[in-house]
Amino acid sequence: MNIDLIKQKAGIIGESDAINQVLEMVAQVANVDISVLINGESGTGKELVSKALHLGSKRASSELVIVNCGAIPEGIIESELFGHKKRGLYRCCRFQKRIL
């Protein structure tokens, strides 16, 4: 995918070497069916990069769900992103007590 097209579709502005490097990575990764973690300081454009990745992917016609992990309390993020089994922790603790 062309970097200028990525910028246009995702609403990314900027001409610095750093943003061009990021957009080159987006172009390389967008067509690959993998999970991508985008991290960085507040206000650095993580959401725009995620939109660019999504728009360049095979899933572009599907809905994009953006999660602000900083707003989710510590210890809950894993179950929010990956799900959990009901009472899984309780069973694990019960099992550990029997071993002791």
N, C-alpha and C positions, 0 to 999 in steps of 0.2 A: 504494500500500500504506500502511496506517495505521501511524503511528510506534509506537503501543502494541503493535500486533501484531508489528512488527519486533523490539521489545525482548523480548517474550515468546518468540518463536521462537528468537532468537539468544542469549538469556540475558544481555542487556545491562541493566545497572542504572545509574541515575543520572538526575538531573532538571535538570542544569545547562543553561544556554543553549548552551554549546559542544557537549555531547552531542546536544542536540536539533537543532542545525544539521547535525551529521554524519548523524544519522538522516534528516533531511529530504533530504540529498543521496543517501543510500542509497535512499530511496523513489523518487527521481527516476531514478536510474541503474539500479536493479535490473531493470526491464523492457526495457532497451535491450541489444541484442546487441553489446557492445563489450568490449574488454579494459580492465581497471582496475588501476592500480598503487596500492597502499596503502603509504605509508611513514610513519615516525614513530619516536619514541624507544622503547626497550625498555619493555614493560609498559604501553603506552598503549591497548591493545585492538585492535590491527590484525587479529588473528585473529578476534575477535568481529565486527568490521565485515565481514570477508570472508565469514564465515558468514551474516551478515544479508543481504549482497548475493546470495549463492548461494541462500539460502532464498526470496528474493523474485523470483528469476529464473525463466525458462522451463526452466532446467536443474536445478531444485530436486530432481527425482527422480534425477538422476545423482550420481555420487560427486564430492565436493569434494576437490581436492588442494591442500594448503597447503605452500608452499615457504619455508623459512627461508633467505633469500638470504645472510644474514650467515654462515651455516655453510658456504657453498660458496666455495672459494678463488677469488680474483680471477683473471680471465682464462678461467674455466671456465663462469661463469654463463650466458653467451650460448649456448654449445653445449648446456648442460643444459636451458635453457628453450626454445630454438628449433631445436635439432638442428644437425648439421653434416655436410658431405660428407666421406667418407673420403679422406684424403690431400689435402684441399683446400688446406691451407696449403703443403704441399710443392710442389704444382703451381704455386701462385701465386708462390712464391719462385723456382722454376725459370724461370718465364716472365719474371720481372723480371730475372734474371741474363742472359738472352739479349738483352734490350733494351739492357742496359748494354754 
